[in-house]
Structure formats: C-alpha cells, structure tokens
Amino acid sequence: MIDHSMVTTNIELNGYTIVKSLGVVRGITVRSRSLLGNIAGGFQTLFGGKISIYVDLCEKTREEAYQQMLQHAADRGANAIICVRYDANEVIDGVNEVLAYGTAVLVEKAA
C-alpha cells in the first residue's frame, strides 16, 4: 500500500523525481443516509452549529474512496500519487457519490 506521505495534491512530490507516470487512478463510493441518521441530523439542525452525524458520514465516505484510490495505484505498481482531487455528486435525493482520483507515479529520491 502507498504511504500517505507519498500522496499529494501538487503536480510533483518534493524531494522525489517522477520516473514513470502510470495513469489515472481512482476510488469511488456511493452512500446513502439512513432513516435514523436523517432523524438525528434533523434534530441537530434545529439547534444549529456543526451537524456531526453528517460530518462523520462524509468523512467515512471520503476515506473509503481514498483507500480505494491507494489500492488502485498500488495495483498498478505505483509508489506515489500526485494531483489528487475529490469530487462529490448527488446521484439521487439522499444518495451521494464520492470520487477520489489522481495520477499514479513511480518516484525515486531526488539526487
């Protein structure tokens, strides 16, 4: 698996030279809110502030997509990922898709 320190949103990885580009890698997940989650979230909105139940759902969803992206890159033989981005869309009401994507690369320590 790729170490988190070898993943960046930049177009390069400081201290390393890109030896080979292995193409776009991605992780995707689709999640829905549960009925109980919607009820709890609804109560939290009545009082204002941070809606922790939705924050937790979003964080778990992003982490799942991120881990899938790391695995996809490792399967291609990469040891780093550059230009990482997230994208999120509502597929239907209450069902969201999160995509993590980037460019898988093979890097070596810069001389």
DSSP file (Angstrom, degrees, kcal/mol; ACC not computed):
  #  RESIDUE AA STRUCTURE BP1 BP2  ACC     N-H-->O    O-->H-N    N-H-->O    O-->H-N    TCO  KAPPA ALPHA  PHI   PSI    X-CA   Y-CA   Z-CA
    1    1 A M              0   0    0      0, 0.0     2,-0.3     0, 0.0    70,-0.1   0.000 360.0 360.0 360.0 150.3    0.0    0.0    0.0
    2    2 A I        -     0   0    0     68,-0.2     2,-0.1     1,-0.1    78,-0.1  -0.592 360.0-117.2 -80.2 133.4    1.2    3.5   -0.7
    3    3 A D    >   -     0   0    0     -2,-0.3     3,-2.2    76,-0.3    -1,-0.1  -0.444  19.7-124.9 -68.1 140.2    2.3    5.6    2.3
    4    4 A H  G >  S+     0   0    0      1,-0.3     3,-1.4     2,-0.2    -1,-0.1   0.785 109.4  64.6 -59.0 -28.5    0.1    8.7    3.0
    5    5 A S  G 3  S+     0   0    0      1,-0.3    -1,-0.3    75,-0.0    -2,-0.0   0.620  95.5  60.5 -71.0 -10.0    3.2   10.9    2.8
    6    6 A M  G <  S+     0   0    0     -3,-2.2    75,-2.3     7,-0.0     2,-0.4   0.101  89.0  86.4-103.0  20.5    3.6    9.9   -0.9
    7    7 A V  B <   +a   81   0A   0     -3,-1.4     2,-0.3    73,-0.2    75,-0.2  -0.984  55.0 162.8-122.6 129.1    0.2   11.3   -1.8
    8    8 A T        -     0   0    0     73,-2.2    76,-2.1    -2,-0.4     5,-0.0  -0.977  46.8-139.0-145.9 156.1   -0.1   15.0   -2.8
    9    9 A T  S    S+     0   0    0     -2,-0.3    73,-0.1    74,-0.3    -1,-0.1   0.535  81.7  96.7 -86.6  -9.3   -2.4   17.5   -4.5
   10   10 A N  S    S-     0   0    0      2,-0.2    73,-2.6     1,-0.1    74,-0.2  -0.224  85.8-119.0 -74.8 168.4    0.7   19.0   -6.1
   11   11 A I  S    S+     0   0    0     71,-0.2     2,-0.3    72,-0.1    -1,-0.1   0.472  98.2  29.6 -86.7  -2.4    2.0   18.3   -9.6
   12   12 A E  S    S-     0   0    0      5,-0.0     2,-0.6     6,-0.0    -2,-0.2  -0.951  78.4-121.8-146.8 165.3    5.2   17.0   -8.1
   13   13 A L    >   -     0   0    0     -2,-0.3     3,-2.1     3,-0.3    69,-0.0  -0.946  37.3-119.6-114.2 111.1    6.4   15.4   -4.9
   14   14 A N  T 3  S+     0   0    0     -2,-0.6     3,-0.1     1,-0.3    96,-0.0  -0.197  96.4  18.0 -55.3 132.9    9.1   17.4   -3.2
   15   15 A G  T 3  S+     0   0    0      1,-0.3    95,-2.9    94,-0.1     2,-0.3   0.428 113.0  88.4  87.4   0.2   12.4   15.6   -2.8
   16   16 A Y  E <   -B  109   0A   0     -3,-2.1     2,-0.5    93,-0.3    -3,-0.3  -0.925  65.0-139.9-131.0 154.2   11.5   13.0   -5.4
   17   17 A T  E     -B  108   0A   0     91,-3.1    91,-2.1    -2,-0.3     2,-0.6  -0.950  25.0-123.5-112.0 132.0   11.8   12.7   -9.2
   18   18 A I  E     +B  107   0A   0     -2,-0.5    89,-0.2    89,-0.2     3,-0.1  -0.644  30.4 176.3 -76.2 120.3    9.0   11.1  -11.2
   19   19 A V  E     +     0   0A   0     87,-3.0     2,-0.3    -2,-0.6    88,-0.2   0.805  66.0   3.8 -92.0 -36.9   10.4    8.2  -13.1
   20   20 A K  E     -B  106   0A   0     86,-1.6    86,-2.7     0, 0.0     2,-0.5  -0.983  60.1-137.4-154.7 137.8    7.2    7.0  -14.7
   21   21 A S  E     -B  105   0A   0     -2,-0.3    84,-0.2    84,-0.2     3,-0.1  -0.847  14.3-172.1 -94.5 131.8    3.6    8.0  -14.9
   22   22 A L  E     -     0   0A   0     82,-3.3    83,-0.2    -2,-0.5    -1,-0.1   0.298  42.7-109.1-109.1   7.1    1.2    5.1  -14.6
   23   23 A G  E     -B  104   0A   0     81,-0.6    81,-2.9     2,-0.0    -1,-0.3  -0.260  53.1 -28.5  97.8 178.0   -2.0    6.9  -15.4
   24   24 A V  E     -B  103   0A   0     79,-0.2     2,-0.3    -3,-0.1    79,-0.2  -0.470  54.5-170.8 -72.7 136.2   -5.1    8.0  -13.6
   25   25 A V  E     +B  102   0A   0     77,-2.6    77,-1.9    -2,-0.2     2,-0.3  -0.920   7.6 178.8-124.4 155.0   -6.2    6.0  -10.5
   26   26 A R  E     -B  101   0A   0     -2,-0.3     2,-0.4    75,-0.2    75,-0.2  -0.985  23.6-155.6-152.9 160.5   -9.5    6.4   -8.7
   27   27 A G  E     -B  100   0A   0     73,-2.4    73,-2.8    -2,-0.3     2,-0.4  -0.993  20.3-173.7-135.4 136.7  -11.6    5.2   -5.8
   28   28 A I  E     +B   99   0A   0     -2,-0.4     2,-0.3    71,-0.2    71,-0.2  -0.990   7.6 173.8-135.8 140.9  -15.4    5.6   -5.8
   29   29 A T  E     -B   98   0A   0     69,-2.1    69,-2.8    -2,-0.4     2,-0.4  -0.992  16.0-153.3-142.6 151.1  -18.1    5.0   -3.3
   30   30 A V  E     +B   97   0A   0     -2,-0.3     2,-0.3    67,-0.2    67,-0.2  -0.994  21.4 176.2-126.2 127.2  -21.8    5.7   -3.2
   31   31 A R  E     -B   96   0A   0     65,-2.8    65,-3.0    -2,-0.4     2,-0.3  -0.924  15.2-156.5-131.7 153.7  -23.5    6.1    0.2
   32   32 A S  E     -B   95   0A   0     -2,-0.3     2,-0.3    63,-0.2    63,-0.2  -0.908  26.3-111.8-124.0 157.5  -27.0    7.0    1.4
   33   33 A R        -     0   0    0     61,-1.4     2,-0.1    -2,-0.3    21,-0.0  -0.682  34.8-125.3 -83.5 140.5  -28.1    8.5    4.7
   34   34 A S     >  -     0   0    0     -2,-0.3     4,-2.5     1,-0.1     5,-0.2  -0.398  20.7-111.6 -80.5 164.0  -30.1    6.1    6.9
   35   35 A L  H  > S+     0   0    0      2,-0.2     4,-2.1     1,-0.2     5,-0.1   0.922 121.1  47.5 -60.4 -44.7  -33.5    7.0    8.2
   36   36 A L  H  > S+     0   0    0      1,-0.2     4,-2.8     2,-0.2    -1,-0.2   0.887 110.6  52.5 -64.9 -38.0  -32.2    7.2   11.7
   37   37 A G  H  > S+     0   0    0      1,-0.2     4,-2.8     2,-0.2    -2,-0.2   0.896 108.7  49.9 -63.4 -40.3  -29.3    9.3   10.5
   38   38 A N  H  X S+     0   0    0     -4,-2.5     4,-2.3     2,-0.2    -2,-0.2   0.891 111.5  48.6 -65.4 -39.1  -31.7   11.7    8.8
   39   39 A I  H  X S+     0   0    0     -4,-2.1     4,-2.1     2,-0.2    -2,-0.2   0.947 114.2  45.1 -65.3 -47.9  -33.8   12.0   12.0
   40   40 A A  H  X S+     0   0    0     -4,-2.8     4,-2.1     1,-0.2    -2,-0.2   0.908 114.0  49.7 -62.7 -41.9  -30.7   12.6   14.2
   41   41 A G  H  X S+     0   0    0     -4,-2.8     4,-1.9     1,-0.2    -1,-0.2   0.882 107.9  54.6 -63.3 -38.3  -29.4   15.1   11.6
   42   42 A G  H  X S+     0   0    0     -4,-2.3     4,-1.0     1,-0.2    -1,-0.2   0.897 107.8  49.0 -62.1 -41.3  -32.8   16.8   11.6
   43   43 A F  H >X S+     0   0    0     -4,-2.1     4,-0.7     1,-0.2     3,-0.6   0.907 109.3  52.7 -64.1 -41.2  -32.7   17.3   15.3
   44   44 A Q  H >X S+     0   0    0     -4,-2.1     3,-0.8     1,-0.2     4,-0.7   0.862 103.8  56.7 -64.3 -34.4  -29.1   18.7   15.1
   45   45 A T  H 3< S+     0   0    0     -4,-1.9     3,-0.3     1,-0.2    -1,-0.2   0.784  96.5  64.9 -68.5 -24.7  -30.2   21.3   12.5
   46   46 A L  H << S+     0   0    0     -4,-1.0    -1,-0.2    -3,-0.6    -2,-0.2   0.820 108.7  39.2 -64.3 -29.8  -32.9   22.6   15.0
   47   47 A F  H << S-     0   0    0     -3,-0.8    -1,-0.2    -4,-0.7    -2,-0.2   0.496 106.9-137.6-100.1  -5.6  -30.1   23.7   17.3
   48   48 A G     <  +     0   0    0     -4,-0.7    -1,-0.2    -3,-0.3     2,-0.1  -0.034  56.4  79.9  75.7 177.1  -27.7   25.0   14.7
   49   49 A G  S    S-     0   0    0     -4,-0.1     2,-0.2     2,-0.1    -1,-0.2  -0.387  89.0  -0.4  85.1-162.5  -24.0   24.5   14.5
   50   50 A K        -     0   0    0     -2,-0.1     2,-1.1     1,-0.1     3,-0.1  -0.409  57.4-146.3 -67.0 131.4  -22.0   21.5   13.4
   51   51 A I    >>  -     0   0    0      1,-0.2     4,-1.9    -2,-0.2     3,-1.0  -0.753  20.1-176.1-100.1  85.9  -24.1   18.6   12.3
   52   52 A S  H 3> S+     0   0    0     -2,-1.1     4,-2.7     1,-0.3     5,-0.2   0.771  73.6  61.2 -60.9 -32.7  -21.8   15.8   13.5
   53   53 A I  H 3> S+     0   0    0      1,-0.2     4,-1.6     2,-0.2    -1,-0.3   0.886 110.5  41.3 -64.9 -36.3  -23.8   12.9   12.1
   54   54 A Y  H <> S+     0   0    0     -3,-1.0     4,-2.7     2,-0.2    -2,-0.2   0.845 111.7  55.5 -78.6 -34.3  -23.3   14.2    8.6
   55   55 A V  H  X S+     0   0    0     -4,-1.9     4,-2.6     2,-0.2    -2,-0.2   0.937 109.3  47.9 -59.9 -46.0  -19.7   15.2    9.1
   56   56 A D  H  X S+     0   0    0     -4,-2.7     4,-2.5     2,-0.2     5,-0.2   0.911 111.8  49.5 -61.7 -43.7  -19.0   11.6   10.2
   57   57 A L  H  X S+     0   0    0     -4,-1.6     4,-2.2    -5,-0.2    -1,-0.2   0.924 112.9  47.0 -61.6 -45.3  -20.8   10.2    7.2
   58   58 A C  H  X S+     0   0    0     -4,-2.7     4,-2.6     2,-0.2     5,-0.2   0.909 112.1  50.1 -64.5 -42.2  -18.9   12.4    4.8
   59   59 A E  H  X S+     0   0    0     -4,-2.6     4,-2.4     1,-0.2    -2,-0.2   0.920 111.6  47.6 -64.4 -43.9  -15.6   11.6    6.4
   60   60 A K  H  X S+     0   0    0     -4,-2.5     4,-2.1     2,-0.2    -1,-0.2   0.894 112.5  50.4 -63.0 -39.6  -16.1    7.9    6.2
   61   61 A T  H  X S+     0   0    0     -4,-2.2     4,-2.0    -5,-0.2    -2,-0.2   0.926 112.1  45.8 -65.8 -45.8  -17.2    8.2    2.6
   62   62 A R  H  X S+     0   0    0     -4,-2.6     4,-2.6     1,-0.2    -2,-0.2   0.905 112.1  52.0 -63.6 -41.5  -14.1   10.2    1.6
   63   63 A E  H  X S+     0   0    0     -4,-2.4     4,-2.6    -5,-0.2    -1,-0.2   0.892 108.4  51.0 -63.3 -39.8  -11.8    7.8    3.5
   64   64 A E  H  X S+     0   0    0     -4,-2.1     4,-2.0     2,-0.2    -1,-0.2   0.927 112.4  45.5 -63.2 -45.4  -13.3    4.8    1.7
   65   65 A A  H  X S+     0   0    0     -4,-2.0     4,-2.0     2,-0.2    35,-0.2   0.899 113.0  51.7 -64.0 -40.5  -12.8    6.4   -1.7
   66   66 A Y  H  X S+     0   0    0     -4,-2.6     4,-2.3     2,-0.2    -2,-0.2   0.924 109.2  48.8 -61.9 -46.9   -9.3    7.5   -0.7
   67   67 A Q  H  X S+     0   0    0     -4,-2.6     4,-2.2     1,-0.2    -1,-0.2   0.880 110.1  51.7 -63.6 -38.3   -8.3    4.0    0.4
   68   68 A Q  H  X S+     0   0    0     -4,-2.0     4,-2.5     2,-0.2    -1,-0.2   0.894 108.7  51.5 -63.9 -39.2   -9.7    2.5   -2.9
   69   69 A M  H  X S+     0   0    0     -4,-2.0     4,-2.3     2,-0.2    -2,-0.2   0.919 108.8  50.8 -63.5 -43.5   -7.6    5.0   -4.8
   70   70 A L  H  X S+     0   0    0     -4,-2.3     4,-2.5     1,-0.2   -68,-0.2   0.913 111.8  47.6 -59.2 -43.0   -4.5    4.0   -2.9
   71   71 A Q  H  X S+     0   0    0     -4,-2.2     4,-2.6     2,-0.2    -1,-0.2   0.903 109.3  52.8 -65.9 -41.5   -5.2    0.3   -3.7
   72   72 A H  H  X S+     0   0    0     -4,-2.5     4,-1.0     1,-0.2    -1,-0.2   0.913 111.9  46.4 -59.6 -43.3   -5.8    1.1   -7.4
   73   73 A A  H ><>S+     0   0    0     -4,-2.3     5,-2.3     1,-0.2     3,-0.5   0.912 111.6  50.4 -66.1 -43.4   -2.4    2.8   -7.5
   74   74 A A  H ><5S+     0   0    0     -4,-2.5     3,-1.5     1,-0.2    -2,-0.2   0.892 105.8  56.9 -62.1 -39.3   -0.6    0.1   -5.7
   75   75 A D  H 3<5S+     0   0    0     -4,-2.6    -1,-0.2     1,-0.3    -2,-0.2   0.789 105.6  51.8 -61.9 -27.8   -2.1   -2.5   -8.1
   76   76 A R  T <<5S-     0   0    0     -4,-1.0    -1,-0.3    -3,-0.5    -2,-0.2   0.498 123.3-105.9 -86.3  -4.6   -0.5   -0.5  -10.9
   77   77 A G  T < 5 +     0   0    0     -3,-1.5    -3,-0.2    -4,-0.4    -2,-0.1   0.611  69.1 148.9  91.4  13.1    2.9   -0.6   -9.3
   78   78 A A      < -     0   0    0     -5,-2.3    -1,-0.2    -6,-0.1    28,-0.2  -0.406  36.1-168.3 -77.8 155.0    2.9    3.0   -8.2
   79   79 A N  S    S+     0   0    0     26,-1.9     2,-0.3     1,-0.2   -76,-0.3   0.277  75.0  25.2-120.4   6.0    4.7    4.2   -5.0
   80   80 A A  E     - C   0 105A   0     25,-1.4    25,-2.6    -7,-0.1     2,-0.4  -0.982  61.1-146.0-158.9 162.1    3.1    7.7   -5.1
   81   81 A I  E     -aC   7 104A   0    -75,-2.3   -73,-2.2    -2,-0.3     2,-0.2  -0.995  18.0-172.5-135.3 129.7    0.1    9.6   -6.3
   82   82 A I  E     + C   0 103A   0     21,-2.5    21,-3.0    -2,-0.4   -71,-0.2  -0.725  62.3  30.6-114.5 167.5    0.2   13.2   -7.5
   83   83 A C  E    S-     0   0A   0    -73,-2.6   -74,-0.3    -2,-0.2    -1,-0.2   0.843  77.3-175.6  57.0  39.5   -2.6   15.7   -8.4
   84   84 A V  E     +     0   0A   0    -76,-2.1     2,-0.3    -3,-0.2    18,-0.2  -0.436   6.9 169.1 -71.8 138.1   -5.1   14.2   -6.0
   85   85 A R  E     - C   0 101A   0     16,-2.8    16,-2.5    -2,-0.2     2,-0.3  -0.946  24.8-140.2-141.5 161.3   -8.6   15.6   -6.1
   86   86 A Y  E     - C   0 100A   0     -2,-0.3     2,-0.3    14,-0.2    14,-0.2  -0.927  14.6-174.0-119.5 150.3  -12.1   14.7   -4.7
   87   87 A D  E     - C   0  99A   0     12,-2.3    12,-3.2    -2,-0.3     2,-0.4  -0.991   2.7-170.3-140.1 143.4  -15.4   15.1   -6.4
   88   88 A A  E     + C   0  98A   0     -2,-0.3     2,-0.3    10,-0.2    10,-0.2  -0.999   6.8 173.3-138.6 140.3  -18.8   14.5   -5.0
   89   89 A N  E     - C   0  97A   0      8,-2.2     8,-3.3    -2,-0.4     2,-0.7  -0.986  34.3-119.6-142.1 150.6  -22.3   14.4   -6.6
   90   90 A E  E     - C   0  96A   0     -2,-0.3     6,-0.3     6,-0.2     3,-0.1  -0.847  22.9-171.4 -90.0 118.8  -25.8   13.6   -5.5
   91   91 A V  E    S-     0   0A   0      4,-2.4     2,-0.3    -2,-0.7    -1,-0.2   0.957  73.0 -18.9 -75.0 -53.8  -26.9   10.6   -7.6
   92   92 A I  E >  S- C   0  95A   0      3,-1.0     3,-2.8    -3,-0.1    -1,-0.3  -0.885 104.4 -53.2-140.4 172.7  -30.5   10.8   -6.3
   93   93 A D  T 3  S+     0   0    0     -2,-0.3     3,-0.1     1,-0.3    -3,-0.0  -0.266 128.6   3.3 -53.7 119.2  -32.0   12.5   -3.3
   94   94 A G  T 3  S+     0   0    0      1,-0.2   -61,-1.4   -62,-0.1     2,-0.5   0.438 109.3 101.9  85.4  -0.2  -30.1   11.3   -0.3
   95   95 A V  E <   -BC  32  92A   0     -3,-2.8    -4,-2.4   -63,-0.2    -3,-1.0  -0.969  51.5-172.8-121.1 118.7  -27.6    9.2   -2.2
   96   96 A N  E     -BC  31  90A   0    -65,-3.0   -65,-2.8    -2,-0.5     2,-0.4  -0.864  14.4-152.0-117.2 145.2  -24.1   10.7   -2.8
   97   97 A E  E     -BC  30  89A   0     -8,-3.3    -8,-2.2    -2,-0.4     2,-0.4  -0.923   9.7-166.9-110.2 136.1  -21.2    9.6   -4.8
   98   98 A V  E     -BC  29  88A   0    -69,-2.8   -69,-2.1    -2,-0.4     2,-0.5  -0.995   3.1-169.4-124.9 131.0  -17.6   10.5   -3.8
   99   99 A L  E     -BC  28  87A   0    -12,-3.2   -12,-2.3    -2,-0.4     2,-0.5  -0.975   6.1-168.4-120.4 127.8  -14.7   10.0   -6.1
  100  100 A A  E     +BC  27  86A   0    -73,-2.8   -73,-2.4    -2,-0.5     2,-0.3  -0.966  23.2 165.0-110.0 131.5  -11.0   10.3   -5.2
  101  101 A Y  E     +BC  26  85A   0    -16,-2.5   -16,-2.8    -2,-0.5     2,-0.3  -0.982   8.8 140.0-148.0 158.4   -8.6   10.5   -8.1
  102  102 A G  E     -B   25   0A   0    -77,-1.9   -77,-2.6    -2,-0.3     2,-0.6  -0.936  51.6 -71.8-171.6-170.8   -5.1   11.3   -9.1
  103  103 A T  E     -BC  24  82A   0    -21,-3.0   -21,-2.5    -2,-0.3     2,-0.3  -0.925  39.3-139.1-108.8 120.6   -2.1   10.3  -11.2
  104  104 A A  E     +BC  23  81A   0    -81,-2.9   -82,-3.3    -2,-0.6   -81,-0.6  -0.596  31.5 175.7 -76.4 133.6   -0.2    7.2  -10.1
  105  105 A V  E     -BC  21  80A   0    -25,-2.6   -26,-1.9    -2,-0.3   -25,-1.4  -0.941  33.8-131.7-137.9 159.2    3.5    7.6  -10.5
  106  106 A L  E     -B   20   0A   0    -86,-2.7   -87,-3.0    -2,-0.3   -86,-1.6  -0.969  37.1-175.8-107.8 123.1    6.7    5.8   -9.8
  107  107 A V  E     -B   18   0A   0     -2,-0.5     2,-0.3   -89,-0.2   -89,-0.2  -0.836  17.0-160.3-122.7 157.9    9.2    8.1   -8.0
  108  108 A E  E     -B   17   0A   0    -91,-2.1   -91,-3.1    -2,-0.3     3,-0.1  -0.952  40.5 -88.2-129.4 152.8   12.8    7.9   -6.8
  109  109 A K  E     -B   16   0A   0     -2,-0.3   -93,-0.3   -93,-0.2     2,-0.1  -0.367  51.4-111.3 -56.9 134.3   14.6   10.1   -4.2
  110  110 A A              0   0    0    -95,-2.9    -1,-0.1     1,-0.1    -3,-0.0  -0.413 360.0 360.0 -69.2 145.6   16.0   13.2   -5.9
  111  111 A A              0   0    0     -2,-0.1    -1,-0.1    -3,-0.1    -2,-0.1   0.467 360.0 360.0 -76.6 360.0   19.8   13.3   -6.0
